[in-house]
Amino acid sequence: MSAHQPHDRWQNVGDDELTVHLVRDILNAIDDDLWVAAACTDRLVNDVNVQRELLEHGLSRTSPAVDRARTSLAQGSESGPSCSKGILSAYFKQVPADAQLCQLRTILLDRLDRLSSFVEIYKVTQLQWEKSDDIDSEWEDDPWDDDPQETLSSSKPDLIPSADLRIPLSKFLVMDLADTACFFASLEHYSAVHILMTHHSSVLWPFRFVVLNSIPPHAPPSKYSELLPAYDISQGAESIPRSQSWRSERDPLDPVKLAAWYAWRAEDIVASTGMLNIALAMVRHGISSGVPDLDQLEEDLGLLTCLVYDAPQPSHSSDAEDWTLDRWKSLEPAQVIQAYLAHSTEETVAKDITRLVMPYLFVLEARAERAGQPDPDLAAHLLYDYVLRAPLPIAAAVFEALALSCLYSSDSLSEWSTMSSIFECLPAWDIQPGTEDEADEADATIASLGAFVTPSTTTSRCSATDLLLFFKPLPLTSLSRALDILDVHLMCGEILSRWGVPVSLRWFLQSASDVVEQRARANRMARRTGSSPGEMKSKDDWEWLLEDMHKLRATSKAGIRGAFGLMSEVDISSVFLSGLLSSGLFDIARAFLHKRPSKLSLPSSVVEDICLSVSREFYDNASSANFKIGDMKLAYDCLAVWQPSERLSRERDFIEATSRISSYNVSIPIEMRLTTDRLSLISRILSGTADAYKHTQVILDILYKLGYKGDAVAEVKTLAMLSDTALQAEDFTRAYETSQRMVETVLQLRAETPGGPEDPAVRKACEVCWVACYQLGRHPEFKDVDKKLAVLGRALEFCPEDKLSDILTSWRRLQRDDLESRRESISNRSTTYQRRPAATRISVSSLQGKLTDLRLPMAPLINAEDAAALAGRAFNRVASTLPFTVGGRGRSNVTGDSSGLGLNGEDVSAQASRVLQRGIGWLLGGDEN
């Protein structure tokens, strides 16, 4: 056979020399499908593209054999799985080449699947590595790192460099898949394991737990949670994850075996690494995945974790004990409690019982209930057993703490004498004052106890047994201080009960660090005493109340703060004065405030604030707005208790305004208080009362009392509303007068404001003013032309530039109408003139002749937009040739008065006046008579 034959070429080419082009060139020249398929199966290379070409080329050569087998199967007369198998067996015996081709096809398909998985793992690994490089780039020059490559690889166990997957492609295609998955799992390469489990589940599903067991025990379960088994409650078996496999079905585990694997895995983690937190995380993941029967194991691991990580440890590490799940499960409850508290001291035993023993006792009670054998006394029995076996110093403190537990758990509000008797039966210890730290420790215990006795949505009211857990471990010094605190609480309880605001002893614990709660109780104390009729009507009664409030704030000789210990002296005086004023006893309040020395330590500003606050309470509760009666009178008089000030005066004015506004049936007092724009109240008065606009000064007084005194913009707005209301009522006289007052206000504001017209307040006032003037000046029913021209002139003065054309249009229209009316009036007067002496007629004829010589066209002048201006200019040219001087015709001023034409000649003044009248009439189109 020649060396140039394709078979020889194929055999002579090495694996590393193969290329995609070379594979196609050689194999396409060979017609033997079986030989080509076998050659493709025989070759294994590390180049992905070449290997894919080999597999795909080999599959293409096996396709005809598959088609022939299908044709043979279709030609068979019998049907059914067994018959189909028999037909294919007979066919393959007759055509062994096709049987070999189909077998080779199976191998090629499996390798093609593995090649796709290899490529996907490669891509995922490369992407993760690139992201990791970006994150760790700033640590590349770490001077403390001896081996950067070693550090990099050890810090990223789930990342394998893209250039090396540890398994070359040629081995990956033929290596056992289960071994490959276990290898990646041991490297914590979870993404590669997940890809293999997804695409090759038909092969790896039976070995899934072998693969999971290959993951190092110290690895956190959260890193590979997607690989862990879950429970499908709807199927009652192991949940089958989504898969892209197509070769066979997978058999899920039943829940018992699934829970058993989780338990085995947790125990293996504890036994091999001792990392209880990892084992606990594994079990909790199983519970979250729906795996049943893991609750008790999770409880045991959680309690054992507290014992190992949270319980006090011996001072020497060599004395530490090794704990396993088996040892933990073998302990009795009393032994567990002893193990928790084995290294506790008198200073720490209280906290240790709360955070270690109590959760364990709750678990025991829950297990007893689940077992159908509830025992509500189980926790108490175990605690009593511990106390009886405890060392004497701890046991002594427990007995003395029983009294504290009994008293602070009581809900009684009246049996203060009995509670005092219990306190007096307690022994008095002769203990020297301790350090400040010991006192702080007792205060911290009381604060934590206050949080414990406070009910919440998750905990109910605690009992005396629960309180005992806090008091029994206290050392003698701390217990003595706790009894001092109880003494102060009993004294404060008697005072509060005397003034009608009793509380239980637990309230003092709950409010010990809550100044808001203390202030609320003080408010109730000051206000409730003054609310009962017939009581607290003398100054002596109120002095007694103030004295008791100061007692509740005082600090005892032992340094124990009272019920109001967090409140300052100003707070106490403020609450007292507020309660006194709310009772309406203003004379007594004046006596407290103005008598020197005063028993109320309050700055003037605070007194003013209190007077305002109480006055507003009366105001808000008033059923009538009349400030002469009821709560509104109390609100008004309360403002006169303290010395006058601007704020108090403003509030009194507002109450007076409220009373006046209510006479118009506008709204109730609380609604007026809540109104943000109080100018709307003025608007409601004008819209609801027909003749309210006629009383301008009354409305302005209401405006001032509403808090707008000195606010020129608000005054302009109010005058604009008055003018608009008068305009709607067609009371043009008042509308014009109000507009004039508004204009004067704007002019005064503009003159007094440093910024002038550019000031925002001035611009706002001008905006309101020109709109009101424009509306009045263009009203068709307003007949006074001079006044309309005046207000339009003001509108022109105040309006912005973009509105000039609109106002000028109205001005010219009004001026044109005025000129037409004047022309008609002059024309009518010219027909009534009588003949004059000859000299006069000659003078008039000469003047008329001169005027006639102008020969001005009639139509253009009359139809011109500004006829008056053209006539004025024409007359000036004529008058310049006369033997006397003629003054120009002036424009109407702001008052609407017009001046006539003036002649300075003394002899011909009367004659010239008539001549000029006739001449103007002729200019305007009148008759030439």
BABAMI-452168 format. One line per 3 residues: number of its first residue (from 1); their letters; for each residue x, y, z of C-alpha. Coordinates in steps of 0.2 Angstrom, whole numbers, plus 5000, padded with zeros to 4 digits. Each point is the difference from the previous one (the first is absolute). Last residue first. Layout:
REM BABAMI-452168
NUM	a	X:Y:Z  ...
REM end
This chain:
REM BABAMI-452168
929	ned	4644:5628:5053  5014:4989:4993  4992:4984:5007
926	ggl	5010:4988:5010  5014:4988:4994  5012:5000:5014
923	lwg	5010:5013:4992  4985:5011:4997  4995:4998:5019
920	igr	5017:5005:5004  4999:5015:4990  4983:5004:5007
917	qlv	5007:4999:5018  5015:5010:4995  4989:5014:4993
914	rsa	4990:5000:5016  5015:5002:5011  5008:5012:4988
911	qas	4985:5012:5002  5000:4999:5019  5019:5002:5001
908	vde	5001:5014:4987  5005:5015:5011  5011:4991:5014
905	gnl	5011:4989:4988  5007:4985:5009  4988:4987:4993
902	glg	4998:4983:5008  4993:4984:4993  4989:4990:5012
899	ssd	5007:4990:5015  4993:4982:5003  4996:4993:5017
896	gtv	5000:4980:5002  5009:5000:5017  5015:4992:4993
893	nsr	5003:5014:4987  4992:5001:4983  5012:5005:4987
890	grg	5003:5018:4997  4995:5011:4985  5015:5011:4995
887	gvt	5000:5018:5004  4996:5013:4987  5010:5016:4998
884	fpl	4993:5016:4992  5002:5008:4983  4996:4984:4991
881	tsa	5013:4991:4989  5005:4987:5014  4982:4996:5003
878	vrn	4999:4992:4983  5014:4988:5003  4994:4996:5018
875	far	4983:4996:4993  5007:4987:4989  5010:4991:5013
872	gal	4985:5000:5012  4988:4993:4987  5012:4986:4996
869	aaa	5002:4995:5018  4981:5000:5002  4997:4989:4985
866	dea	5011:4986:5007  4993:4985:4991  4997:5010:4984
863	nil	4982:4998:4993  4996:5018:5003  5016:5007:4993
860	pam	5001:4988:4985  4982:5004:4995  5001:5019:5001
857	plr	5016:5005:4990  5008:5015:5007  4998:5016:4989
854	ldt	5011:5010:5011  4993:5016:4992  4984:4997:5009
851	lkg	5008:5004:5017  5006:5016:4993  4983:5004:4993
848	qls	4992:4995:5017  5012:5013:5008  4996:5013:4988
845	svs	4981:4996:5001  5001:5001:5019  5008:5016:5000
842	irt	4988:5007:4987  4985:4993:5010  5007:5008:5016
839	aap	5001:5017:4992  4983:4998:4993  4992:4997:5016
836	rrq	4995:4982:5005  4986:4989:4993  4993:4986:5012
833	ytt	5008:4983:5004  4988:4986:5002  5007:4989:4985
830	srn	5017:5000:5007  4995:4992:5017  4994:4984:4991
827	sis	5016:4998:4991  5010:5002:5015  4990:4987:5009
824	err	5002:4988:4986  5018:5002:4999  5002:4998:5018
821	sel	4991:4983:4999  5011:4995:4986  5015:5005:5009
818	ddr	4995:4990:5016  4996:4984:4990  5018:5002:4992
815	qlr	5007:5002:5017  4992:4984:5007  5006:4990:4985
812	rws	5017:5008:5001  5001:4995:5019  4993:4983:4997
809	tli	5013:4997:4987  5014:5008:5011  4995:4987:5014
806	dsl	5003:4985:4988  5016:5007:4992  5007:5004:5017
803	kde	4998:4982:5007  5017:4993:4994  5009:5015:5009
800	pcf	4994:4996:5017  4985:5010:5008  5002:5014:5013
797	ela	5000:5016:4990  4988:4994:4986  4988:4994:5013
794	rgl	5001:5017:5008  4996:5008:4984  4985:4988:4998
791	val	4995:5006:5017  5000:5018:4995  4992:4997:4983
788	kkd	4986:4991:5008  4998:5015:5012  4999:5012:4986
785	vdk	4988:4989:4990  4987:4999:5014  4988:4987:4992
782	fep	5005:4984:5009  4988:4988:4992  5013:4994:4987
779	hrg	5013:4995:5013  5017:5003:4992  5007:5012:5013
776	lqy	4994:4989:5015  5008:4984:4993  5016:5010:4996
773	cav	5001:5008:5017  4998:4983:5009  5013:4992:4988
770	wcv	5012:5015:5003  4999:4999:5019  5002:4981:5002
767	eca	5016:5000:4989  5006:5016:5008  4999:4992:5018
764	krv	5009:4985:4994  5014:5011:4992  5001:5010:5016
761	apd	5002:4984:5010  5013:4993:4988  5011:5016:5001
758	epg	5004:5006:4982  4988:5015:5001  5010:5008:5014
755	gpt	5013:4989:5009  5001:5012:5015  4981:4998:5002
752	ear	4992:5017:5007  4996:5007:4983  4993:4984:4993
749	lql	4990:4997:5015  4993:5017:5000  4995:4999:4981
746	vte	4992:4983:5003  4990:5007:5015  4995:5015:4990
743	vmr	4994:4989:4985  4990:4989:5012  4991:5016:5007
740	qst	4996:5005:4983  4993:4983:4996  4989:5000:5015
737	eya	4993:5017:4995  4997:4994:4982  4991:4984:5006
734	rtf	4991:5010:5012  4993:5012:4986  4998:4985:4988
731	dea	4987:4991:5011  4996:4988:4986  4999:4985:5013
728	qla	5013:4991:4990  5011:5016:5001  4997:5002:5019
725	tds	5006:4982:5002  5015:5003:4989  5005:5016:5009
722	lma	4998:4991:5017  5011:4986:4993  5013:5012:4994
719	ltk	5000:5009:5017  5003:4983:5008  5015:4996:4988
716	vea	5007:5017:5003  4999:4998:5019  5009:4983:4998
713	vad	5014:5008:4990  5001:5014:5012  5003:4988:5015
710	gky	5002:5012:5015  4986:4991:5009  4997:4984:4991
707	glk	4997:4989:5016  4982:4997:4999  4997:5015:5011
704	yli	5006:5011:4985  4988:4992:4988  4986:5001:5012
701	dli	5004:5019:5001  5000:5001:4981  4983:4992:4999
698	vqt	4993:5013:5012  5009:5014:4991  4992:4995:4983
695	hky	4982:4999:5006  4991:5001:4983  5008:4983:4995
692	ada	4990:4991:5013  4984:5004:4991  4995:4983:4993
689	tgs	5008:4989:5013  5006:4983:4995  5012:5004:4986
686	lir	5008:5015:5010  5002:4989:5016  5006:4986:4990
683	sil	5014:5010:4992  5005:5007:5017  5001:4982:5006
680	slr	5011:4996:4985  5012:5013:5006  5004:4988:5014
677	dtt	5010:4989:4989  5005:4985:5011  4983:4997:5007
674	lrm	5002:4989:5016  4996:5014:5012  4984:5005:4990
671	eip	4994:4983:5000  5002:4998:5018  4990:5016:5003
668	isv	4985:4995:4989  4997:5007:4983  4992:5015:4990
665	nys	4984:5004:5010  5003:5019:4997  5000:5002:5019
662	sir	5014:4986:5001  5012:5012:4991  4998:5013:5014
659	sta	5004:4987:5014  5014:4992:4990  5007:5018:4998
656	eif	5000:5003:5018  5008:4983:5003  5013:5005:4987
653	dre	5003:5017:5009  5003:4991:5016  5013:4988:4992
650	rsl	5009:5015:4992  5000:5009:5017  5008:4984:5008
647	res	5013:4999:4987  5004:5019:5001  5001:5000:5019
644	pqw	4990:5004:5015  5004:4994:5017  4993:4983:5005
641	val	4982:4996:5005  4993:5010:4986  5001:4986:4987
638	cdy	4990:4989:5011  4985:5012:4999  4998:4997:4981
635	alk	5001:4981:5001  4988:5000:5015  4988:5011:4990
632	mdg	5001:4988:4986  4996:4986:5012  4984:5008:5005
629	ikf	4994:5018:4997  5006:5017:4995  5012:4993:4986
626	nas	4985:4995:4990  5007:4986:4989  4988:4987:5008
623	san	5004:4981:5002  5017:5004:5007  5012:4985:5001
620	dyf	5013:5006:4987  5000:5018:5009  5002:4992:5017
617	ers	5015:4990:4994  5006:5016:4991  5000:5009:5016
614	vsl	5009:4986:5009  5014:5001:4987  5001:5019:4999
611	cid	5001:5001:5019  5014:4986:5000  5010:5009:4987
608	evv	4999:5017:5009  5006:4991:5016  5014:4992:4991
605	ssp	5006:5017:4992  5000:5008:5018  5011:4987:5007
602	lsl	4993:4988:5013  5005:4996:5017  4982:4999:5008
599	ksp	5000:5003:5019  5002:5019:4997  5009:5011:5012
596	rkh	4991:5011:4997  4982:4998:4995  4996:5003:4982
593	lfa	5000:4983:4993  4992:4990:5014  4987:5014:5004
590	rai	4996:5001:4981  4996:4982:4999  4989:5001:5016
587	dfl	4990:5014:4991  5000:4990:4984  4991:4985:5007
584	gss	4993:4993:4983  5005:4982:5004  5011:5000:4984
581	llg	5010:5014:5008  5005:4990:5015  5004:4984:4990
578	slf	5011:5010:4988  5008:5009:5015  5004:4983:5008
575	vss	5007:4992:4984  5011:5015:4997  5006:5000:5019
572	idv	5005:4982:4999  5009:5002:4983  5009:5015:5006
569	esm	5006:4990:5015  5007:4987:4988  4991:4983:4996
566	lgf	5010:4984:5000  4997:4997:5019  4981:5001:4998
563	agr	4996:4983:5010  5015:5004:5011  5018:4998:4998
560	iga	5010:4989:5011  5017:5008:5007  4999:4992:5017
557	kst	4995:5016:5007  4985:5001:4989  4999:5009:4984
554	arl	4986:5013:4997  4988:4999:4985  4985:4992:5010
551	khm	5003:5012:5014  4999:5015:4988  4983:4994:4995
548	del	4995:4998:5018  5005:5018:5003  4990:5006:4985
545	lwe	4985:4991:5005  5001:5007:5018  5001:5018:4992
542	wdd	4985:4996:4990  4990:4996:5015  5006:5015:5009
539	ksk	4995:5011:4986  4982:4996:5002  4987:4992:4988
536	meg	5008:4983:4999  4984:4990:5002  4982:5005:4998
533	pss	4999:4994:4982  5013:4987:4995  5010:5005:4985
530	gtr	5014:5009:5010  5007:4984:5007  5000:4991:4983
527	ram	5010:5014:4992  5016:5000:5011  5000:4981:5003
524	rna	4996:4996:4982  5014:5011:4994  5012:4992:5012
521	rar	4996:4983:4993  5003:5006:4982  5016:5008:5006
518	qev	5006:4984:5007  4995:4990:4985  5010:5012:4989
515	vds	5015:4999:5011  5002:4981:4998  5015:4993:5009
512	asq	4991:4995:5016  4983:5000:4992  4998:4981:4999
509	lfw	5008:4996:5017  4989:5014:5008  4985:4992:4991
506	rls	5003:4983:5007  4996:5007:5017  4982:5003:4995
503	vpv	4993:5017:4996  4988:5012:5009  4995:5017:4992
500	gwr	4987:5007:5013  5011:5012:5009  5003:4989:5015
497	sli	5004:4985:4989  5014:5009:4992  5007:5005:5017
494	egc	4999:4982:5007  5008:4993:4984  5015:5012:5002
491	mlh	5003:4994:5018  4999:4982:4994  5012:5003:4986
488	vdl	5013:5008:5011  5000:4985:5012  5001:4988:4985
485	idl	5015:5009:4994  5008:4998:5017  4996:4982:4998
482	ars	5009:4999:4984  5015:5008:5008  5000:4986:5013
479	lst	4999:4987:4986  5015:5008:4991  5010:4999:5016
476	lpl	4995:4982:5004  5003:4993:4982  4986:4999:4988
473	pkf	4996:4982:4994  4983:4999:5007  4993:5017:4993
470	fll	4999:4997:4982  4993:4982:5000  4989:5004:5014
467	ldt	4991:5012:4988  4994:4985:4989  4993:4991:5015
464	asc	4991:5016:5005  4991:5000:4983  5004:5009:4984
461	rst	4986:5007:4990  5000:4993:4982  5013:4999:4988
458	tts	5000:5001:4980  4989:5016:4998  5008:5008:5015
455	ptv	4998:5001:5018  5012:5011:5011  5007:4989:5014
452	fag	5016:4996:4991  5004:5018:4995  4998:5005:5018
449	lsa	5011:4986:5005  5014:5006:4989  4999:5017:5007
446	ita	4999:4993:5018  5016:4990:4996  5008:5015:4992
443	dae	4997:5010:5016  5008:4985:5010  5015:5000:4989
440	dae	5002:5019:5001  5000:4999:5019  5013:4986:4999
437	det	5011:5011:4988  4999:5015:5012  5009:4990:5013
434	gpq	4992:4994:5016  4992:5009:5014  5003:4990:5016
431	idw	4987:4986:5004  4991:4999:5016  4986:4990:4993
428	apl	4982:5003:5005  4989:4985:5000  4984:4999:4991
425	cef	4984:5001:5011  4998:5019:4996  4998:4996:4981
422	iss	4986:4989:5003  4992:5013:5012  5002:5013:4986
419	mts	4991:4989:4988  4986:4998:5012  4999:5019:5002
416	wes	5000:5002:4982  4985:4989:4996  4992:5013:4988
413	lsd	5006:4997:4982  5003:4981:5001  5007:4992:4984
410	ssy	5013:4990:5010  5016:4994:4990  5011:5013:5008
407	lcs	4995:4995:5018  5002:4981:4998  5017:5001:4990
404	lal	5007:5012:5013  4995:4990:5014  5007:4984:4992
401	aef	5017:5009:4997  5005:4997:5019  4998:4982:4997
398	vaa	5010:5000:4984  5015:5010:5008  5002:4987:5013
395	aip	5000:4986:4987  5014:5008:4990  5011:5002:5015
392	lpa	4996:4982:5006  5006:4991:4984  4986:4994:4989
389	rlv	4992:4983:5003  4983:5006:5007  5001:5014:4987
386	ydy	5002:4987:4985  4986:4990:5006  4989:5015:5002
383	llh	5004:5004:4982  4996:4983:4994  4984:5000:5009
380	aal	4995:5017:4993  5004:4995:4982  4990:4984:5001
377	dpd	4985:5008:5009  4989:5002:4984  5002:4982:4996
374	pqg	4992:4995:4983  5001:4981:4996  4993:4999:4982
371	are	5018:4998:4993  4998:5017:4991  4996:5007:5017
368	ara	5015:4992:5008  5011:5006:4986  4994:5018:5002
365	elv	5003:5000:5019  5018:4993:4997  5003:5014:4987
362	fly	4994:5013:5012  5012:4993:5013  5015:5001:4988
359	pmv	4996:5018:4995  4999:5004:5019  5017:4992:5004
356	lrt	5011:5010:4988  4995:5018:4998  4990:5003:5017
353	idk	5010:4988:5011  5017:5007:4993  4994:5018:5003
350	avt	4996:4996:5018  5016:4989:5003  5012:5014:4994
347	eet	5004:5009:5016  4998:4985:5012  5012:4990:4988
344	sha	4996:4988:4986  5012:4986:4996  4988:4985:5002
341	lya	4985:5010:4995  4996:4992:4983  5007:4983:5005
338	qiv	4989:5001:5016  4985:5004:4989  5004:4985:4989
335	qap	5002:4988:5015  4983:5005:5006  4992:4996:4983
332	els	5009:4983:4999  5014:4998:4989  5002:4986:4986
329	kwr	4994:5011:4986  5015:5012:5003  5013:4985:5000
326	dlt	4993:4994:4984  5000:5017:4992  5018:5003:5005
323	wde	5009:5011:5012  5018:5000:5005  5003:5008:5017
320	ads	5011:5015:5004  5012:4998:5015  5016:5002:4988
317	shs	4993:5017:4995  5003:5007:5017  4988:5013:5007
314	pqp	4985:4988:4997  4987:5006:4988  4984:5010:5003
311	ady	4986:4994:4988  4998:5008:4983  5010:4990:4988
308	vlc	5000:4982:5006  4984:5000:5010  4991:5011:4988
305	tll	5005:4989:4986  4993:4985:5010  4984:5009:5001
302	gld	4999:5003:4982  5006:4983:4995  4987:4992:5011
299	eel	4986:5011:4993  5005:4996:4982  5000:4982:5004
296	qdl	4983:5001:5008  4993:5010:4984  5007:4988:4987
293	dpv	4986:4988:4998  4994:5007:4983  5011:5007:4986
290	gss	4990:5015:4993  5015:5009:4993  5000:5012:5014
287	igh	5002:4986:5012  5015:4993:4990  5008:5017:5000
284	rvm	4998:5000:5018  5009:4984:5002  5015:5005:4989
281	ala	5001:5017:5010  5000:4991:5016  5014:4988:4994
278	inl	5010:5016:4995  4997:5008:5017  5005:4985:5009
275	mgt	5018:5000:4992  5008:4985:5009  5009:4995:4984
272	sav	4998:4981:4998  4987:4996:5013  4990:5015:4998
269	ide	5000:5000:4981  4996:4981:5000  4986:5003:5012
266	arw	4992:5013:4989  5002:4989:4984  4992:4985:5009
263	ayw	4985:5010:5006  4998:5007:4982  5001:4982:4993
260	aal	4988:4994:5012  4988:5014:4996  5000:4994:4981
257	kvp	4999:4982:5005  4984:5003:5010  4993:5012:4987
254	dlp	5000:4987:4986  5014:5002:4987  4997:5005:4982
251	dre	5002:4987:4986  5007:5008:4984  4994:4997:4982
248	srw	5011:4996:4986  5009:5007:4984  4994:5017:4998
245	sqs	5010:5012:5012  4996:5018:5000  4995:5000:5019
242	rpi	4990:5010:5012  5001:4993:5018  4991:4985:5006
239	sea	4993:5003:5017  5001:4985:5011  4984:4992:5005
236	gqs	4982:5004:5006  4996:5006:4982  4991:5016:5006
233	idy	5012:5002:5015  5015:5000:4988  5016:4999:5011
230	apl	5017:5007:4996  5017:4993:4996  5015:5011:5000
227	les	5008:5006:4984  4992:5017:5000  5006:5003:5017
224	yks	5018:4999:4995  5007:5016:5008  4987:5001:5013
221	ppa	5005:4983:5007  5016:5008:5007  5016:4989:4996
218	hpp	5008:4993:5015  4994:4982:4996  5009:5000:4983
215	isn	4989:4995:4986  5002:4982:4995  4985:4995:5010
212	lvv	4990:5010:4987  5007:4990:4986  4996:4984:5008
209	frf	4983:5006:5004  4996:5004:4982  5007:4983:4994
206	pwl	4983:4993:4994  4996:5017:4991  5017:5000:4992
203	vss	4997:4990:4984  4982:5006:4996  5005:5017:5007
200	hht	5012:5003:4987  4996:5018:4994  4994:5007:5017
197	mli	5011:4990:5012  5016:5004:4989  4996:5019:5000
194	hva	4997:5000:5018  5016:4991:5004  5009:5013:4989
191	syh	4992:5014:5009  5004:4993:5017  5019:4999:4997
188	els	5003:4997:5019  5016:4990:4995  4993:4984:5008
185	aff	4984:5003:4990  5009:5002:4983  5009:4983:5003
182	cat	4983:4992:5006  4992:5006:4984  5014:4993:4989
179	dal	5000:4983:5010  4981:4999:4996  5003:5004:4982
176	dmv	5012:4986:4997  5014:5007:4989  4999:4998:4982
173	lfk	4996:5017:4994  5008:5009:5014  5016:4991:4996
170	slp	5002:5008:4983  4993:5016:5006  5014:5003:5013
167	irl	4995:4998:5019  5007:5014:5012  4989:5013:4991
164	das	5016:5009:4995  5000:5016:4989  4984:5007:5008
161	pil	5008:4999:5017  4989:4991:5013  4988:5009:5011
158	dpk	4990:4993:5014  5014:4998:5012  5004:5019:4998
155	sss	5011:5005:5015  5012:4986:4998  5003:5003:4982
152	lte	5004:5019:5003  5011:4996:5015  5010:4987:4991
149	qpd	5002:5012:4985  5005:5015:5011  5014:4990:5010
146	ddw	5008:5010:5013  4985:5012:5002  5005:5014:5013
143	pdd	5005:5013:4987  4982:4998:4991  5003:5005:4982
140	ewe	4987:4990:4993  4987:5005:5013  4992:5014:4990
137	sdi	4997:4988:4986  4989:4989:5011  4983:5005:4995
134	dds	5004:5001:4981  5009:4984:5000  4985:4991:5009
131	kew	4989:5006:4986  5012:4993:4987  5001:4984:5009
128	qlq	4981:4998:5001  4998:5003:4981  5014:4987:4996
125	tvk	4992:4987:5011  4983:5003:4993  5007:4999:4982
122	yie	5011:4984:5003  4985:4991:5009  4989:5004:4985
119	vfs	5014:4993:4988  5002:4984:5010  4981:4998:5001
116	slr	4999:5001:4981  5015:4988:4998  4991:4988:5012
113	dlr	4984:5000:4990  5011:4997:4984  5009:4986:5008
110	dll	4983:4991:5004  4994:5003:4982  5017:4992:4993
107	itr	4998:4985:5011  4982:4997:4995  5005:5002:4982
104	lqc	5014:4987:5001  4987:4988:5006  4988:5005:4986
101	lqa	5015:4998:4987  5004:4983:5007  4982:4994:4998
98	dap	5000:5007:4983  5016:4990:4995  4992:4984:5008
95	vqk	4986:5000:4986  4990:4984:5002  5003:4998:5019
92	fya	4996:5019:5001  4983:4997:4992  4996:4985:5011
89	sli	5004:5010:5015  4990:5015:4994  4984:4989:4996
86	gks	5002:4992:5017  5001:5017:5009  4985:5007:4991
83	csp	4990:4984:5005  5004:5002:5018  4995:5019:5000
80	gse	4983:4997:4990  4996:4997:4982  5000:4986:4987
77	sgq	5001:5001:4981  5017:5007:4999  5003:5013:4986
74	als	5002:5014:5012  5014:4992:5010  5010:4997:4984
71	tra	4998:5018:4995  5006:5005:5017  5015:4989:4998
68	rdv	5004:5007:4983  4998:5018:5007  5012:4996:5014
65	aps	5013:4993:4988  4999:5015:4989  5003:5012:5016
62	trs	5016:4991:5005  5011:5010:4988  4992:5017:5006
59	lgh	5004:4995:5018  5018:4997:4996  5002:5017:4992
56	ell	4991:5008:5015  5012:4991:5012  5016:5004:4990
53	erq	4995:5018:4997  4996:5003:5019  5017:4993:5004
50	vnv	5009:5012:4988  4990:5015:5007  5003:4995:5018
47	dnv	5019:4996:4998  5005:4988:5013  5000:4985:4988
44	lrd	4992:4982:5001  5000:4990:4984  4993:4982:5000
41	tca	4982:5005:4998  5004:5010:4985  5009:4986:4992
38	aav	4986:4988:5005  4988:5011:4991  5011:5002:4985
35	wld	5003:4981:4999  4982:4996:5001  4995:5013:4988
32	ddi	5012:4993:4986  5000:5014:4987  5016:5008:5005
29	anl	5004:5017:4991  4989:5010:5012  5011:4993:5014
26	idr	5016:5007:4994  4995:5018:4995  4987:5002:5014
23	vlh	5012:4995:5014  5014:5011:4992  4989:5015:5000
20	vtl	4995:4998:5018  5018:4998:5005  5010:4985:5005
17	edd	5018:5002:5004  4999:4997:5019  4991:4983:4997
14	gvn	5014:4994:4988  4997:4998:4982  5008:4984:4993
11	qwr	4984:4989:5003  4989:5013:4991  5012:5002:4985
8	dhp	5001:4981:4998  4981:4998:4999  4999:5015:4988
5	qha	5012:4991:4988  5016:5010:4996  5011:4987:5008
2	sm	4995:4988:4987  4993:4983:5005
REM end
